[in-house]
């Protein structure tokens, strides 16, 4: 069994309050879960308006598949217009 882990720092462009941030982050998390069938959670920067860190994980049987899915997630986040991916850290266990 292989565990794919991805940690991403995201800059939010149109967030002017924690309420705006929550709306944007919840929407992104829901779309990630629906498109990739993964576990996602906001893991840091909860009190900052324009920055968040998401932790993403999933189980699979093949390492190559895990790498492909994590790379697709990074591409998906890059395509978002309201946010910018600043850093990402991928790990396969």
PyMOL CGO cylinders between C-alpha atoms (Angstrom):
from pymol import cmd
from pymol.cgo import CYLINDER

trace = [
    CYLINDER, 0.00, 0.00, 0.00, 1.25, 3.48, -0.92, 0.3, 1, 1, 1, 1, 1, 1,
    CYLINDER, 1.25, 3.48, -0.92, 0.33, 6.78, 0.74, 0.3, 1, 1, 1, 1, 1, 1,
    CYLINDER, 0.33, 6.78, 0.74, 0.53, 9.94, -1.35, 0.3, 1, 1, 1, 1, 1, 1,
    CYLINDER, 0.53, 9.94, -1.35, 0.95, 13.15, 0.65, 0.3, 1, 1, 1, 1, 1, 1,
    CYLINDER, 0.95, 13.15, 0.65, 0.94, 16.69, -0.69, 0.3, 1, 1, 1, 1, 1, 1,
    CYLINDER, 0.94, 16.69, -0.69, 1.37, 19.90, 1.28, 0.3, 1, 1, 1, 1, 1, 1,
    CYLINDER, 1.37, 19.90, 1.28, 0.63, 23.16, -0.56, 0.3, 1, 1, 1, 1, 1, 1,
    CYLINDER, 0.63, 23.16, -0.56, 0.88, 26.81, 0.42, 0.3, 1, 1, 1, 1, 1, 1,
    CYLINDER, 0.88, 26.81, 0.42, -1.68, 28.94, -1.35, 0.3, 1, 1, 1, 1, 1, 1,
    CYLINDER, -1.68, 28.94, -1.35, -1.98, 32.72, -1.68, 0.3, 1, 1, 1, 1, 1, 1,
    CYLINDER, -1.98, 32.72, -1.68, -5.58, 33.99, -1.87, 0.3, 1, 1, 1, 1, 1, 1,
    CYLINDER, -5.58, 33.99, -1.87, -6.10, 37.06, -4.09, 0.3, 1, 1, 1, 1, 1, 1,
    CYLINDER, -6.10, 37.06, -4.09, -9.66, 38.15, -3.35, 0.3, 1, 1, 1, 1, 1, 1,
    CYLINDER, -9.66, 38.15, -3.35, -9.89, 37.52, 0.36, 0.3, 1, 1, 1, 1, 1, 1,
    CYLINDER, -9.89, 37.52, 0.36, -10.55, 40.61, 2.47, 0.3, 1, 1, 1, 1, 1, 1,
    CYLINDER, -10.55, 40.61, 2.47, -11.69, 38.85, 5.64, 0.3, 1, 1, 1, 1, 1, 1,
    CYLINDER, -11.69, 38.85, 5.64, -11.60, 35.47, 7.31, 0.3, 1, 1, 1, 1, 1, 1,
    CYLINDER, -11.60, 35.47, 7.31, -15.15, 34.94, 6.05, 0.3, 1, 1, 1, 1, 1, 1,
    CYLINDER, -15.15, 34.94, 6.05, -14.00, 35.43, 2.44, 0.3, 1, 1, 1, 1, 1, 1,
    CYLINDER, -14.00, 35.43, 2.44, -11.08, 33.11, 3.05, 0.3, 1, 1, 1, 1, 1, 1,
    CYLINDER, -11.08, 33.11, 3.05, -13.35, 30.40, 4.48, 0.3, 1, 1, 1, 1, 1, 1,
    CYLINDER, -13.35, 30.40, 4.48, -15.63, 30.59, 1.45, 0.3, 1, 1, 1, 1, 1, 1,
    CYLINDER, -15.63, 30.59, 1.45, -12.73, 30.32, -1.03, 0.3, 1, 1, 1, 1, 1, 1,
    CYLINDER, -12.73, 30.32, -1.03, -10.93, 27.54, 0.86, 0.3, 1, 1, 1, 1, 1, 1,
    CYLINDER, -10.93, 27.54, 0.86, -14.10, 25.49, 1.43, 0.3, 1, 1, 1, 1, 1, 1,
    CYLINDER, -14.10, 25.49, 1.43, -14.92, 25.72, -2.27, 0.3, 1, 1, 1, 1, 1, 1,
    CYLINDER, -14.92, 25.72, -2.27, -11.41, 24.64, -3.27, 0.3, 1, 1, 1, 1, 1, 1,
    CYLINDER, -11.41, 24.64, -3.27, -11.42, 21.73, -0.79, 0.3, 1, 1, 1, 1, 1, 1,
    CYLINDER, -11.42, 21.73, -0.79, -14.82, 20.53, -2.03, 0.3, 1, 1, 1, 1, 1, 1,
    CYLINDER, -14.82, 20.53, -2.03, -13.70, 20.62, -5.68, 0.3, 1, 1, 1, 1, 1, 1,
    CYLINDER, -13.70, 20.62, -5.68, -10.47, 18.77, -4.87, 0.3, 1, 1, 1, 1, 1, 1,
    CYLINDER, -10.47, 18.77, -4.87, -12.37, 16.06, -2.98, 0.3, 1, 1, 1, 1, 1, 1,
    CYLINDER, -12.37, 16.06, -2.98, -14.94, 15.67, -5.76, 0.3, 1, 1, 1, 1, 1, 1,
    CYLINDER, -14.94, 15.67, -5.76, -12.43, 15.58, -8.61, 0.3, 1, 1, 1, 1, 1, 1,
    CYLINDER, -12.43, 15.58, -8.61, -9.73, 13.40, -7.04, 0.3, 1, 1, 1, 1, 1, 1,
    CYLINDER, -9.73, 13.40, -7.04, -11.40, 11.38, -4.23, 0.3, 1, 1, 1, 1, 1, 1,
    CYLINDER, -11.40, 11.38, -4.23, -8.78, 12.47, -1.68, 0.3, 1, 1, 1, 1, 1, 1,
    CYLINDER, -8.78, 12.47, -1.68, -8.63, 13.72, 1.89, 0.3, 1, 1, 1, 1, 1, 1,
    CYLINDER, -8.63, 13.72, 1.89, -7.96, 17.46, 2.21, 0.3, 1, 1, 1, 1, 1, 1,
    CYLINDER, -7.96, 17.46, 2.21, -7.70, 19.76, 5.21, 0.3, 1, 1, 1, 1, 1, 1,
    CYLINDER, -7.70, 19.76, 5.21, -6.51, 23.26, 5.99, 0.3, 1, 1, 1, 1, 1, 1,
    CYLINDER, -6.51, 23.26, 5.99, -3.50, 22.61, 8.23, 0.3, 1, 1, 1, 1, 1, 1,
    CYLINDER, -3.50, 22.61, 8.23, -1.94, 26.05, 8.87, 0.3, 1, 1, 1, 1, 1, 1,
    CYLINDER, -1.94, 26.05, 8.87, -2.44, 29.83, 8.66, 0.3, 1, 1, 1, 1, 1, 1,
    CYLINDER, -2.44, 29.83, 8.66, -6.06, 29.63, 9.82, 0.3, 1, 1, 1, 1, 1, 1,
    CYLINDER, -6.06, 29.63, 9.82, -5.96, 33.22, 11.14, 0.3, 1, 1, 1, 1, 1, 1,
    CYLINDER, -5.96, 33.22, 11.14, -4.43, 34.84, 8.04, 0.3, 1, 1, 1, 1, 1, 1,
    CYLINDER, -4.43, 34.84, 8.04, -6.78, 36.28, 5.41, 0.3, 1, 1, 1, 1, 1, 1,
    CYLINDER, -6.78, 36.28, 5.41, -4.73, 35.74, 2.30, 0.3, 1, 1, 1, 1, 1, 1,
    CYLINDER, -4.73, 35.74, 2.30, -2.71, 32.60, 2.95, 0.3, 1, 1, 1, 1, 1, 1,
    CYLINDER, -2.71, 32.60, 2.95, -3.46, 28.96, 3.68, 0.3, 1, 1, 1, 1, 1, 1,
    CYLINDER, -3.46, 28.96, 3.68, -1.72, 25.61, 3.79, 0.3, 1, 1, 1, 1, 1, 1,
    CYLINDER, -1.72, 25.61, 3.79, -3.59, 22.51, 2.66, 0.3, 1, 1, 1, 1, 1, 1,
    CYLINDER, -3.59, 22.51, 2.66, -2.69, 18.95, 3.55, 0.3, 1, 1, 1, 1, 1, 1,
    CYLINDER, -2.69, 18.95, 3.55, -3.73, 16.34, 0.99, 0.3, 1, 1, 1, 1, 1, 1,
    CYLINDER, -3.73, 16.34, 0.99, -3.50, 12.56, 1.33, 0.3, 1, 1, 1, 1, 1, 1,
    CYLINDER, -3.50, 12.56, 1.33, -4.76, 9.36, -0.28, 0.3, 1, 1, 1, 1, 1, 1,
    CYLINDER, -4.76, 9.36, -0.28, -4.06, 5.63, -0.45, 0.3, 1, 1, 1, 1, 1, 1,
    CYLINDER, -4.06, 5.63, -0.45, -3.31, 3.61, -3.56, 0.3, 1, 1, 1, 1, 1, 1,
    CYLINDER, -3.31, 3.61, -3.56, -1.55, 0.42, -4.57, 0.3, 1, 1, 1, 1, 1, 1,
    CYLINDER, -1.55, 0.42, -4.57, 0.97, 1.91, -7.03, 0.3, 1, 1, 1, 1, 1, 1,
    CYLINDER, 0.97, 1.91, -7.03, 3.65, 4.54, -6.47, 0.3, 1, 1, 1, 1, 1, 1,
    CYLINDER, 3.65, 4.54, -6.47, 3.50, 5.76, -10.08, 0.3, 1, 1, 1, 1, 1, 1,
    CYLINDER, 3.50, 5.76, -10.08, -0.25, 6.33, -9.79, 0.3, 1, 1, 1, 1, 1, 1,
    CYLINDER, -0.25, 6.33, -9.79, 0.27, 8.31, -6.57, 0.3, 1, 1, 1, 1, 1, 1,
    CYLINDER, 0.27, 8.31, -6.57, 2.82, 10.56, -8.28, 0.3, 1, 1, 1, 1, 1, 1,
    CYLINDER, 2.82, 10.56, -8.28, 0.49, 11.12, -11.23, 0.3, 1, 1, 1, 1, 1, 1,
    CYLINDER, 0.49, 11.12, -11.23, -2.47, 12.04, -9.02, 0.3, 1, 1, 1, 1, 1, 1,
    CYLINDER, -2.47, 12.04, -9.02, -0.43, 14.45, -6.90, 0.3, 1, 1, 1, 1, 1, 1,
    CYLINDER, -0.43, 14.45, -6.90, 0.94, 16.09, -10.04, 0.3, 1, 1, 1, 1, 1, 1,
    CYLINDER, 0.94, 16.09, -10.04, -2.60, 16.44, -11.41, 0.3, 1, 1, 1, 1, 1, 1,
    CYLINDER, -2.60, 16.44, -11.41, -3.69, 18.08, -8.14, 0.3, 1, 1, 1, 1, 1, 1,
    CYLINDER, -3.69, 18.08, -8.14, -0.86, 20.61, -8.44, 0.3, 1, 1, 1, 1, 1, 1,
    CYLINDER, -0.86, 20.61, -8.44, -1.90, 21.39, -12.05, 0.3, 1, 1, 1, 1, 1, 1,
    CYLINDER, -1.90, 21.39, -12.05, -5.54, 21.74, -10.92, 0.3, 1, 1, 1, 1, 1, 1,
    CYLINDER, -5.54, 21.74, -10.92, -4.59, 24.26, -8.22, 0.3, 1, 1, 1, 1, 1, 1,
    CYLINDER, -4.59, 24.26, -8.22, -2.38, 26.20, -10.68, 0.3, 1, 1, 1, 1, 1, 1,
    CYLINDER, -2.38, 26.20, -10.68, -5.38, 26.67, -12.98, 0.3, 1, 1, 1, 1, 1, 1,
    CYLINDER, -5.38, 26.67, -12.98, -7.46, 28.37, -10.28, 0.3, 1, 1, 1, 1, 1, 1,
    CYLINDER, -7.46, 28.37, -10.28, -7.88, 32.10, -10.96, 0.3, 1, 1, 1, 1, 1, 1,
    CYLINDER, -7.88, 32.10, -10.96, -8.61, 33.27, -7.38, 0.3, 1, 1, 1, 1, 1, 1,
    CYLINDER, -8.61, 33.27, -7.38, -5.50, 31.71, -5.87, 0.3, 1, 1, 1, 1, 1, 1,
    CYLINDER, -5.50, 31.71, -5.87, -1.81, 31.14, -6.49, 0.3, 1, 1, 1, 1, 1, 1,
    CYLINDER, -1.81, 31.14, -6.49, 0.15, 28.07, -5.45, 0.3, 1, 1, 1, 1, 1, 1,
    CYLINDER, 0.15, 28.07, -5.45, 3.31, 29.37, -3.77, 0.3, 1, 1, 1, 1, 1, 1,
    CYLINDER, 3.31, 29.37, -3.77, 5.00, 26.15, -2.60, 0.3, 1, 1, 1, 1, 1, 1,
    CYLINDER, 5.00, 26.15, -2.60, 4.29, 22.45, -2.69, 0.3, 1, 1, 1, 1, 1, 1,
    CYLINDER, 4.29, 22.45, -2.69, 5.88, 19.44, -1.04, 0.3, 1, 1, 1, 1, 1, 1,
    CYLINDER, 5.88, 19.44, -1.04, 5.12, 15.95, -2.36, 0.3, 1, 1, 1, 1, 1, 1,
    CYLINDER, 5.12, 15.95, -2.36, 5.88, 12.74, -0.46, 0.3, 1, 1, 1, 1, 1, 1,
    CYLINDER, 5.88, 12.74, -0.46, 5.20, 9.09, -1.29, 0.3, 1, 1, 1, 1, 1, 1,
    CYLINDER, 5.20, 9.09, -1.29, 5.33, 6.64, 1.59, 0.3, 1, 1, 1, 1, 1, 1,
]
cmd.load_cgo(trace, "trace")
